[in-house]
Amino acid sequence: MIKSLRNTAAILAGITSFATVASAGIVYDNSTTYLGSFTDLGNVEAGDEINITSTARTMTDFSFEYYLSPGSSGNETAQLFIRARDGSGGLTPGTILYDSGTIPLAGLQTAQGFGTISATGTSVALPANGNLVWTVKFGGIEGTPGAVGGEHAGLLYYNPPTVGSSFDDYWLNNGSGFQLVDSSGIVDNFAARVTAVPEPSTIALILAGAGALGAARLRRRS
């Protein structure tokens, strides 16, 4: 009987671990094909509207890629926001679902100026329709955007997404509200990856099923 209990406990522990780990997955991924350019907009908030095809709606990890010109002064920052598109009657980015706070960029880039920022271990409830907007606000960028000299920073253009989808435009907030921008000559999608798990209630159902299986095993052996 003791051996049976130990075996059953081990099986349940394995099922629980498997259910939790296996349920996590990449629900959006646009990190394969770099288009050779970045936004270079200076100290404004800009980002991409993306669509998640999976039913998982609790975000655990988010990462994005960016560029900061080598030799910058060292006071540059970035701030990541994840928003629902529920502003202006569902037409613009609105409710902030996640705010990374100010992230100092000094020392985070390669010698060529490329970097990746990751928000890990989060538990962010994403919109039920799978539509969200992620934006980044750079700070401390000195000089005129796009001009020769000065400092340059921005999000990297990547396309196409390999998981999920995104429209060929991006959201820009220059202080007077969000507006859509469609650049000519390039697809306006940015490098990002999102990992999510099902809602806690869904995981609970999986574990409840595992518990029932273990209980049935005990009854058969008793």
Secondary structure, DSSP 8 states (H G I E B T S, - for coil): -HHHHHHHHHHHHHHHHHHHHHH-EEEEEE-S-EEEEE----SSEEEEEEE--SS--EEEEEEEEEEE-TT--S--EEEEEEEES-BTTTTB--SEEEE---EE-TT-S-TTSEEEEEE-S--EE--TTSEEEEEEEEE---S-TTSSSS--EEEEEE---SBSEE-S-EEEESSS-EEEE--TTS---B-EEEEEE--HHHHHHHHHHHHHHHHHHHHHH-
